[in-house]
Amino acid sequence: MKEKLSLTSEHKSVNKGDCFTVNWSSETPDSLFLTVDDGDSTQRYAVPDNGSKVCWSTRATKDMTVTLAGAFNGKKESVSVKVKVKGKK
């Protein structure tokens, strides 16, 4: 069975200050991390195999990138979604 990661965002764009939710699922990784990069800072979270997280664009200085990265029997895999932030400075 091939390992798999899935990551989706409820919005493709938001106004600065608004939030959006990302949802993910995976097939039994050894480890799994979610990284949120808004240009001002990068937050990294250890996450369960399946879940969701609300991401805020309040401090965004660029379009936001959310990445789900997992390790499967020593092999790393990752998927990302980009969310356009309107009104960023």
C-alpha positions as CSV (number, residue, x, y, z in Angstrom):
1,M,0.0,0.0,0.0
2,K,1.4,3.4,-1.0
3,E,1.6,6.0,1.8
4,K,-0.5,9.1,1.1
5,L,-1.0,12.6,2.4
6,S,-3.9,14.8,1.7
7,L,-4.2,18.6,2.5
8,T,-7.0,21.0,1.5
9,S,-8.0,24.5,2.4
10,E,-11.6,25.7,2.6
11,H,-10.6,29.0,0.8
12,K,-8.1,29.8,-2.0
13,S,-8.0,33.5,-0.9
14,V,-8.9,35.5,2.2
15,N,-8.7,39.2,3.2
16,K,-5.9,40.0,5.6
17,G,-7.1,39.4,9.1
18,D,-9.5,36.6,8.1
19,C,-9.1,33.0,8.9
20,F,-9.4,29.8,6.9
21,T,-9.4,26.1,7.9
22,V,-7.1,23.4,6.5
23,N,-8.1,19.7,6.7
24,W,-5.7,16.8,6.3
25,S,-5.6,13.1,6.3
26,S,-2.8,10.5,6.1
27,E,-2.2,6.8,6.1
28,T,-0.3,5.9,9.4
29,P,2.8,8.0,9.2
30,D,5.7,7.6,11.6
31,S,5.5,11.3,12.2
32,L,3.4,14.1,10.9
33,F,3.9,17.9,11.1
34,L,1.8,20.9,9.8
35,T,3.8,24.1,9.0
36,V,2.1,27.5,8.5
37,D,4.1,30.2,6.9
38,D,2.6,33.7,6.7
39,G,5.8,35.6,5.8
40,D,6.0,37.1,9.3
41,S,6.7,33.8,11.0
42,T,6.5,30.1,10.5
43,Q,4.7,27.9,13.0
44,R,5.3,24.1,13.1
45,Y,2.9,21.7,14.8
46,A,3.0,18.0,15.5
47,V,-0.4,16.8,14.4
48,P,-2.5,13.6,14.4
49,D,-3.0,11.4,11.3
50,N,-6.3,13.2,10.5
51,G,-7.6,16.6,11.5
52,S,-8.1,20.3,10.9
53,K,-6.7,23.6,12.0
54,V,-7.9,27.2,11.8
55,C,-5.2,29.5,10.3
56,W,-5.3,33.3,10.8
57,S,-3.9,35.8,8.2
58,T,-3.7,38.7,10.7
59,R,0.1,38.9,10.5
60,A,0.5,37.8,6.9
61,T,3.1,39.8,4.9
62,K,2.8,37.4,1.9
63,D,0.4,34.7,0.6
64,M,0.3,31.9,3.1
65,T,1.6,28.4,2.6
66,V,0.5,25.5,4.7
67,T,2.6,22.3,4.4
68,L,1.8,18.8,5.7
69,A,5.0,16.7,6.0
70,G,5.1,13.1,7.1
71,A,7.7,10.3,7.4
72,F,6.8,6.8,6.2
73,N,9.4,4.1,6.9
74,G,12.2,6.6,6.6
75,K,10.9,8.2,3.5
76,K,9.7,11.8,3.7
77,E,6.6,13.1,1.8
78,S,4.9,16.5,1.8
79,V,2.0,18.4,0.3
80,S,1.3,22.1,0.4
81,V,-1.6,24.5,-0.2
82,K,-1.3,28.2,-0.9
83,V,-3.9,30.8,0.2
84,K,-3.8,34.2,-1.4
85,V,-4.0,37.0,1.2
86,K,-5.7,40.2,-0.1
87,G,-4.5,43.4,1.5
88,K,-1.2,42.1,2.7
89,K,1.6,44.7,3.1
